[in-house]
Amino acid sequence: MKDPHRYDDIIDLPRFISKGRKHMSNYDRAAQFAPFDALTGYDEAIEETGRSTDDEVLLGENEIRLLDQRFRILRENIADRPEVKIRYFVPDAYKEGGAYLEKTIVVKRIDLGNRVLVSEDKQQFDLDYIVAIEAELFDLFDSD
C-alpha cells in the first residue's frame, strides 16, 4: 500500500515560475491537448478520388498518317519557325487517364531520336501524345 504522506514535504511549497519563459495562456495550454487530425490526408484522398481524368484516345491509321505527313511538312519548313496549334495528351501523375490540352507554339525543331517536338520557348511535347496539329502552312499542302 502506498504511503498517504509521501508528498507532505513538498505539498505546501510555492509553484515554480520560470524566469526565462513567458507564462502560457490558458488558451495556448488547452490547444496542446486539442484533438489531432487522426486521418491526416483523408480529405485530400477523397478529393483525388473524385477528380476526373480523360481516357487516352488511340488514333486510327488515317489520323496517324495525317500527323506523320504534317510532321514531315514541319521538318521541311523548320527554318521558317512555323506557328502551329497542337492538341496533346498529358498523362495524369496519380491515376489512370489524363487531360487533353491545346497550345499554340512556334516550332524550333522536331527531334525524331527522342520523339519530341521542341518549341521556341524550349518546351518539349512527346510526338506520341500529339493527337492533332493545325497550321496555315498545311493549307498550302492540303489543297494539292
DRENTI-900001 format. One line per 10 residues: number of its first residue (from 0); their letters; for each residue x, y, z of C-alpha. Coordinates in Angstrom, 2 decimals, m for minus. Example, Ala and Ser with C-alpha at 12.3 -4.5 7.8 and 13.67 -1.06 7.14 Angstrom:
0 = AS = 12.30 m4.50 7.80 ~ 13.67 m1.06 7.14
% end
This chain:
0 = MKDPHRYDDI = 0.00 0.00 0.00 ~ 1.25 3.47 m0.79 ~ 2.17 5.91 1.95 ~ m0.52 8.68 2.07 ~ 2.03 11.14 3.49 ~ 4.85 10.69 0.96 ~ 4.40 14.24 m0.51 ~ 3.91 16.08 2.75 ~ 7.34 17.69 2.49 ~ 6.62 19.44 m0.85
10 = IDLPRFISKG = 2.85 19.89 m0.88 ~ 2.93 23.44 0.54 ~ 5.91 24.74 m1.45 ~ 5.23 27.67 m3.84 ~ 4.64 26.80 m7.54 ~ 7.70 27.15 m9.75 ~ 7.61 30.16 m12.11 ~ 10.25 30.31 m14.86 ~ 12.26 33.49 m15.17 ~ 13.28 32.65 m18.77
20 = RKHMSNYDRA = 9.89 31.87 m20.30 ~ 6.67 33.83 m20.53 ~ 3.59 32.36 m18.84 ~ 1.44 30.34 m21.28 ~ m2.17 31.48 m21.61 ~ m5.00 29.06 m20.81 ~ m5.99 29.14 m24.50 ~ m2.50 28.06 m25.64 ~ m2.29 25.48 m22.89 ~ m5.63 23.96 m23.97
30 = AQFAPFDALT = m4.52 23.93 m27.63 ~ m1.75 21.47 m26.77 ~ m4.37 18.93 m25.80 ~ m6.85 19.62 m28.59 ~ m7.80 16.60 m30.69 ~ m5.41 15.95 m33.54 ~ m6.37 15.07 m37.11 ~ m6.22 11.27 m36.85 ~ m6.96 10.88 m40.56 ~ m4.25 13.13 m41.96
40 = GYDEAIEETG = m4.60 13.28 m45.74 ~ m8.09 11.77 m45.78 ~ m9.73 14.88 m47.26 ~ m7.06 15.08 m49.96 ~ m7.51 11.38 m50.80 ~ m11.28 11.83 m51.18 ~ m10.76 14.87 m53.39 ~ m8.22 13.00 m55.55 ~ m10.60 10.05 m55.98 ~ m13.35 12.38 m57.14
50 = RSTDDEVLLG = m11.13 14.21 m59.65 ~ m11.94 13.07 m63.18 ~ m9.49 12.34 m65.97 ~ m9.89 11.72 m69.69 ~ m9.06 8.40 m71.29 ~ m6.29 8.45 m73.87 ~ m7.77 8.02 m77.33 ~ m5.87 5.77 m79.73 ~ m5.62 7.25 m83.22 ~ m6.65 5.39 m86.35
60 = ENEIRLLDQR = m4.36 4.70 m89.30 ~ m5.61 7.70 m91.29 ~ m5.09 10.08 m88.36 ~ m1.58 8.72 m87.77 ~ m0.77 9.07 m91.48 ~ m2.04 12.69 m91.47 ~ 0.06 13.53 m88.39 ~ 3.17 11.93 m89.92 ~ 2.63 13.94 m93.10 ~ 2.28 17.15 m91.11
70 = FRILRENIAD = 5.40 16.42 m89.06 ~ 7.27 15.89 m92.35 ~ 6.00 19.23 m93.68 ~ 7.08 20.91 m90.45 ~ 10.58 19.41 m90.67 ~ 10.89 20.62 m94.29 ~ 9.84 24.16 m93.27 ~ 11.53 24.30 m89.85 ~ 13.76 27.23 m90.88 ~ 10.63 29.40 m91.17
80 = RPEVKIRYFV = 9.78 28.75 m87.50 ~ 6.17 27.76 m88.24 ~ 3.46 28.57 m85.71 ~ 1.18 25.62 m85.00 ~ m1.70 24.77 m82.73 ~ m1.27 21.34 m81.17 ~ m3.66 19.17 m79.20 ~ m1.84 16.75 m76.94 ~ m2.46 14.30 m74.14 ~ m0.85 14.78 m70.72
90 = PDAYKEGGAY = m0.91 11.59 m68.59 ~ m2.05 12.09 m65.01 ~ 0.72 11.68 m62.44 ~ m1.53 9.99 m59.87 ~ m4.20 7.96 m61.62 ~ m5.11 6.34 m64.90 ~ m6.01 8.72 m67.72 ~ m5.00 12.34 m68.11 ~ m6.07 15.52 m69.85 ~ m6.10 16.88 m73.38
100 = LEKTIVVKRI = m4.62 20.34 m73.76 ~ m4.27 22.72 m76.68 ~ m1.45 25.16 m77.19 ~ m0.20 27.44 m79.93 ~ 3.58 27.30 m80.26 ~ 6.39 28.22 m82.61 ~ 8.24 25.06 m83.64 ~ 12.00 25.15 m83.22 ~ 12.77 21.53 m84.12 ~ 11.46 18.02 m84.28
110 = DLGNRVLVSE = 13.77 15.54 m82.57 ~ 12.92 12.15 m84.07 ~ 15.54 10.34 m81.97 ~ 13.79 11.35 m78.71 ~ 10.38 11.64 m80.42 ~ 9.74 15.19 m79.23 ~ 8.62 18.42 m80.81 ~ 10.57 21.34 m79.31 ~ 9.06 24.83 m79.23 ~ 10.94 28.09 m79.49
120 = DKQQFDLDYI = 10.47 28.60 m75.73 ~ 12.14 25.17 m75.13 ~ 9.00 23.26 m74.19 ~ 9.03 19.65 m75.30 ~ 5.98 17.72 m76.50 ~ 6.07 13.96 m76.90 ~ 5.21 13.13 m80.52 ~ 3.33 10.03 m79.36 ~ 0.93 12.18 m77.31 ~ 0.17 14.77 m80.01
130 = VAIEAELFDL = m3.26 13.93 m81.47 ~ m3.81 16.95 m83.74 ~ m1.75 19.71 m85.27 ~ m3.04 22.70 m87.22 ~ m1.25 25.50 m89.08 ~ m1.76 27.77 m92.08 ~ 1.26 26.04 m93.59 ~ m0.73 22.82 m94.01 ~ m3.44 24.58 m96.01 ~ m0.97 25.00 m98.88
140 = FDSD = m0.32 21.25 m99.00 ~ m3.88 20.05 m98.30 ~ m5.26 21.87 m101.34 ~ m2.95 19.97 m103.75
% end
